[in-house]
């Protein structure tokens, strides 16, 4: 599985994680998973184990259902009573449903249920909609982390400090997940796992692939280094202005890597000129960030994005002590 976690360097880590993730799961994209109670007559498509079935309804929609002893001595084609189900999982895309089916064969059902409970709590703490394929990636990660812990294999991530600074809400949720995992499984995972869980949550928020999410995190880290070097100061990581700036960089980076529309299709030239004249220093810093992105990622930053970045740079500097 995610053997790349054993690598130490940031570049190697990101490259390997991206490669293994894409090989194992492909690009999750915008497919979703939903939970529902029933869909008429259901028949068994595949017995996964004594407690898990893959069933189909009258319209051919496939579901994963769980229940104690649900699959014991059952056969393909048999009808099954929905009243026996404890949990029901359905994903829109056939490829994603297959991944969920395969995952159910590979990890303990208790880990899947625990992950679902964790995701339900996470949803209450985050206003942004989450790509619910998070169930697959997070359940797989948690189960693998528990197995590694049992074999005495632990690691830290060079991204932990960045995750803690750039995604504080998600990082705290990662810490919450570690506490719940310890409570439910009596396994005390390495504190660094909070950062990896946070990255899975951010990925679900941005509705993108894991490889792009790692690029976004690296870009934020690099852009902030350029900004702090330019102003010769460190910004307060706990301030609201810093948090707003990081959020802007997060969505700016997402637009950049996914070739999404910019902040505005028709920027007022007079407004642009006014910002350039009145915020010369901040505009120059924005240009430096643009040069960093061009040199590192070979991507051009539009004038519109530079102006928007300039406004945020001015705002974050207003809190200078």
Phi, psi and omega per residue, in radians:
X1 nan -2.247 -3.002
X2 -1.395 1.126 -3.108
X3 -1.135 -0.261 -3.106
X4 -1.165 -0.276 3.139
X5 -1.066 -0.351 -3.082
X6 -1.335 -0.226 -3.125
X7 -1.294 2.633 -3.035
X8 -1.744 -0.691 -3.045
X9 -1.283 2.599 -3.123
X10 -1.099 -0.827 -3.109
X11 -1.112 -0.779 -3.138
X12 -1.120 -0.707 -3.133
X13 -1.043 -0.901 -3.084
X14 -1.111 -0.744 -3.131
X15 -1.119 -0.782 -3.082
X16 -1.239 -0.742 3.120
X17 -1.041 -0.785 -3.134
X18 -1.060 -0.798 -3.079
X19 -1.126 -0.805 -3.102
X20 -1.199 -0.699 3.124
X21 -1.068 -0.825 -3.106
X22 -1.163 -0.614 3.120
X23 -1.157 -0.680 -3.062
X24 -1.406 -0.680 -2.985
X25 -2.132 -0.253 -3.036
X26 1.268 -2.913 3.129
X27 -1.609 1.955 -3.074
X28 -1.045 -0.678 3.080
X29 1.117 -2.408 -3.019
X30 -1.895 0.233 3.096
X31 -1.141 2.671 -3.081
X32 -2.219 2.828 3.057
X33 -2.053 2.442 3.118
X34 -2.352 2.759 -3.135
X35 -2.018 2.321 3.124
X36 -2.600 2.873 -2.937
X37 -1.426 -0.679 -3.079
X38 -3.037 2.920 -3.112
X39 -2.610 0.973 3.115
X40 1.291 -2.606 -3.119
X41 -1.211 2.300 -3.124
X42 -2.102 2.414 3.095
X43 -2.182 2.658 -3.101
X44 -1.331 2.208 3.040
X45 -1.652 -0.689 3.135
X46 -2.720 2.386 3.013
X47 -1.560 1.975 -3.121
X48 -1.418 -0.798 2.988
X49 -2.850 -2.965 -3.063
X50 -1.102 -0.334 -3.064
X51 -2.048 -0.034 -3.058
X52 -2.358 2.307 3.071
X53 -2.165 2.649 2.894
X54 -1.843 2.109 -3.088
X55 -2.154 2.838 3.072
X56 -2.268 2.592 3.102
X57 -1.669 -2.990 -3.080
X58 -1.113 -0.450 -3.136
X59 -1.605 0.071 3.131
X60 1.464 0.147 3.115
X61 -1.305 2.284 -3.048
X62 -1.649 2.471 3.122
X63 -2.395 2.653 2.959
X64 -1.814 2.204 -3.135
X65 -2.213 2.553 -3.122
X66 -2.220 2.693 3.121
X67 3.083 2.566 -3.090
X68 -1.082 2.124 3.126
X69 1.205 0.241 -3.042
X70 -1.072 -0.605 -3.079
X71 -1.741 0.063 -3.067
X72 -1.149 2.103 3.112
X73 0.986 0.513 3.071
X74 -1.686 2.768 -3.094
X75 -2.282 2.718 3.093
X76 -1.022 2.375 3.113
X77 1.670 -0.283 3.140
X78 -1.256 2.601 3.023
X79 -1.312 2.682 3.126
X80 -2.402 2.476 -3.083
X81 -1.501 2.076 3.132
X82 -1.036 -0.371 3.132
X83 -1.126 -0.309 -3.128
X84 -1.494 -0.161 -3.060
X85 -1.336 2.394 2.978
X86 -1.637 -0.767 3.127
X87 -2.390 2.556 3.110
X88 -2.273 2.306 -3.105
X89 -2.236 2.348 3.118
X90 -2.500 2.287 3.076
X91 -2.020 2.560 -3.033
X92 -1.180 -0.801 -3.091
X93 -1.451 2.444 -3.139
X94 -1.103 -0.660 3.136
X95 -1.119 -0.715 -3.130
X96 -1.216 -0.650 3.097
X97 -1.113 -0.634 3.099
X98 -1.148 -0.705 3.114
X99 -1.070 -0.717 3.122
X100 -1.137 -0.725 3.123
X101 -1.076 -0.764 3.127
X102 -1.158 -0.678 3.138
X103 -1.103 -0.672 3.140
X104 -1.091 -0.468 3.098
X105 -1.407 -0.352 -2.989
X106 -1.750 -0.417 -3.078
X107 -2.144 2.710 3.075
X108 -1.081 2.463 -3.109
X109 -1.081 -0.477 3.117
X110 -1.087 -0.579 3.137
X111 -1.237 -0.622 3.110
X112 -1.181 -0.768 3.139
X113 -1.125 -0.745 3.123
X114 -1.049 -0.750 -3.140
X115 -1.118 -0.716 3.108
X116 -1.071 -0.747 3.112
X117 -1.088 -0.714 3.122
X118 -1.104 -0.737 -3.131
X119 -1.142 -0.660 3.110
X120 -1.093 -0.661 3.083
X121 -1.200 -0.776 -3.141
X122 -0.977 -0.704 -3.138
X123 -1.076 -0.502 3.131
X124 -1.346 -0.254 -3.068
X125 -1.836 -0.218 -3.090
X126 -2.142 2.216 -3.094
X127 -1.350 -0.514 -3.121
X128 -1.215 2.491 3.081
X129 -1.145 2.499 -3.137
X130 -1.855 2.403 2.982
X131 -1.172 2.010 -2.987
X132 -1.322 0.006 2.952
X133 -1.200 -0.069 2.986
X134 -0.925 -0.515 3.123
X135 -0.991 -0.736 -3.108
X136 -1.198 -0.932 -3.035
X137 -1.190 -0.692 -3.106
X138 -1.297 -0.693 3.098
X139 -1.082 -0.736 3.129
X140 -1.112 -0.754 -3.127
X141 -1.123 -0.830 -3.113
X142 -1.088 -0.799 -3.131
X143 -1.086 -0.737 3.136
X144 -1.158 -0.683 3.136
X145 -1.111 -0.701 3.112
X146 -1.123 -0.747 3.125
X147 -1.107 -0.740 3.133
X148 -1.100 -0.722 3.135
X149 -1.068 -0.725 3.140
X150 -1.108 -0.457 3.116
X151 -1.704 0.153 3.083
X152 1.308 0.365 -3.128
X153 -1.808 2.014 3.125
X154 -2.295 2.787 3.129
X155 -2.704 2.870 3.011
X156 -2.048 2.901 -3.127
X157 -2.123 2.376 3.085
X158 -1.162 -0.193 3.120
X159 -1.531 -0.078 -3.019
X160 -1.027 -0.815 3.140
X161 -1.067 -0.726 3.135
X162 -1.139 -0.760 3.141
X163 -1.083 -0.746 -3.133
X164 -1.058 -0.662 -3.108
X165 -1.414 -0.738 -2.990
X166 -1.546 -0.468 -3.107
X167 -2.252 1.060 -3.038
X168 -1.060 -0.695 -3.136
X169 -1.105 -0.814 -3.132
X170 -1.177 -0.613 3.125
X171 -1.143 -0.752 3.111
X172 -1.126 -0.611 3.056
X173 -1.152 -0.628 3.056
X174 -1.076 -0.709 3.094
X175 -1.136 -0.689 3.075
X176 -1.048 -0.771 3.135
X177 -1.046 -0.709 3.124
X178 -1.088 -0.685 3.114
X179 -1.141 -0.722 3.135
X180 -1.196 -0.658 3.100
X181 -1.104 -0.741 3.115
X182 -1.115 -0.702 -3.126
X183 -1.182 -0.703 -3.057
X184 -1.465 -0.586 -3.033
X185 -1.972 -0.181 -3.072
X186 1.086 0.471 3.071
X187 -1.947 2.147 -3.108
X188 -1.707 1.692 -3.092
X189 -1.301 2.753 3.092
X190 -1.013 2.382 3.130
X191 -0.946 -0.473 3.122
X192 -1.104 -0.351 3.123
X193 -1.089 -0.417 3.105
X194 -1.043 -0.636 -3.141
X195 -1.199 -0.721 3.135
X196 -1.153 -0.711 3.096
X197 -1.101 -0.714 3.115
X198 -1.038 -0.718 -3.138
X199 -1.136 -0.630 3.057
X200 -1.104 -0.694 3.133
X201 -1.158 -0.787 3.124
X202 -1.050 -0.735 3.111
X203 -1.013 -0.723 3.128
X204 -1.200 -0.583 3.094
X205 -1.170 -0.804 -3.083
X206 -1.362 -0.223 3.090
X207 1.008 0.813 -3.102
X208 -2.283 -3.025 3.116
X209 -1.513 2.790 -3.130
X210 -1.112 -0.639 -3.125
X211 -1.120 -0.733 3.095
X212 -1.155 -0.672 3.140
X213 -1.074 -0.694 3.080
X214 -1.139 -0.696 3.079
X215 -1.075 -0.715 3.131
X216 -1.069 -0.782 -3.135
X217 -1.109 -0.729 3.120
X218 -1.150 -0.687 3.133
X219 -1.117 -0.753 3.109
X220 -1.032 -0.793 -3.141
X221 -1.043 -0.832 -3.125
X222 -1.165 -0.726 -3.134
X223 -1.109 -0.702 3.121
X224 -1.165 -0.610 3.076
X225 -1.115 -0.715 3.105
X226 -1.107 -0.794 -3.095
X227 -1.119 -0.805 -3.109
X228 -1.204 -0.560 3.064
X229 -1.200 -0.707 -3.128
X230 -1.078 -0.817 -3.095
X231 -1.516 -0.125 -3.123
X232 0.944 0.845 3.101
X233 -2.752 2.773 3.054
X234 -1.825 2.426 -3.130
X235 -1.595 2.648 3.128
X236 -1.257 1.904 -3.095
X237 -1.131 -0.298 -3.102
X238 -1.639 -0.113 -3.041
X239 -1.358 2.701 3.107
X240 -1.155 -0.668 -3.140
X241 -1.094 -0.699 3.122
X242 -1.133 -0.751 3.128
X243 -1.064 -0.735 3.109
X244 -1.092 -0.700 -3.124
X245 -1.136 -0.740 3.125
X246 -1.132 -0.706 3.099
X247 -1.058 -0.741 3.092
X248 -1.059 -0.793 3.135
X249 -1.099 -0.625 -3.136
X250 -1.059 -0.878 -3.098
X251 -1.342 -0.502 3.018
X252 -1.086 -0.815 3.136
X253 -1.128 -0.660 3.115
X254 -1.098 -0.779 3.100
X255 -1.055 -0.693 -3.087
X256 -1.138 -0.840 -3.058
X257 -1.351 -0.440 -3.127
X258 -1.787 0.126 3.123
X259 0.919 0.699 3.125
X260 -1.439 2.872 3.109
X261 -1.018 2.592 -3.131
X262 -1.295 -2.964 -3.072
X263 -1.219 -0.402 3.134
X264 -2.776 2.437 3.117
X265 -1.467 -0.438 -3.083
X266 -2.346 1.406 3.125
X267 -1.329 2.397 3.127
X268 -1.228 2.063 -3.128
X269 -1.022 -0.642 3.133
X270 -1.148 -0.682 3.107
X271 -1.126 -0.738 3.113
X272 -1.035 -0.838 -3.122
X273 -1.082 -0.669 3.132
X274 -1.118 -0.738 3.129
X275 -1.146 -0.755 -3.137
X276 -1.083 -0.720 -3.122
X277 -1.234 -0.757 -3.020
X278 -1.491 -0.258 -3.109
X279 -2.267 0.867 -3.041
X280 -0.980 -0.806 -3.100
X281 -1.117 -0.769 -3.103
X282 -1.221 -0.610 3.091
X283 -1.153 -0.659 3.093
X284 -1.106 -0.698 3.082
X285 -1.106 -0.741 3.103
X286 -1.039 -0.692 3.098
X287 -1.115 -0.651 3.090
X288 -1.096 -0.706 3.082
X289 -1.112 -0.724 3.102
X290 -1.069 -0.699 3.106
X291 -1.150 -0.689 3.093
X292 -1.055 -0.777 -3.127
X293 -1.157 -0.707 3.112
X294 -1.111 -0.780 -3.104
X295 -1.236 -0.578 -3.065
X296 -1.562 -0.717 -3.017
X297 -2.031 -0.028 -3.119
X298 0.943 0.757 3.114
X299 -2.196 2.349 3.136
X300 -1.456 2.442 3.072
X301 -1.788 2.165 -3.073
X302 -1.209 2.827 3.069
X303 -1.025 -0.699 3.139
X304 -1.050 -0.777 3.133
X305 -1.153 -0.652 3.121
X306 -1.116 -0.710 3.131
X307 -1.148 -0.778 3.130
X308 -1.097 -0.707 3.097
X309 -1.115 -0.699 3.118
X310 -1.028 -0.758 3.132
X311 -1.061 -0.741 3.130
X312 -1.203 -0.614 3.107
X313 -1.143 -0.693 3.097
X314 -1.137 -0.704 -3.105
X315 -1.140 -0.745 -3.113
X316 -1.201 -0.450 3.132
X317 -1.453 -0.199 3.088
X318 -1.176 -0.402 -3.127
X319 -1.561 0.145 -3.129
X320 -1.079 2.283 -3.134
X321 -1.466 nan nan
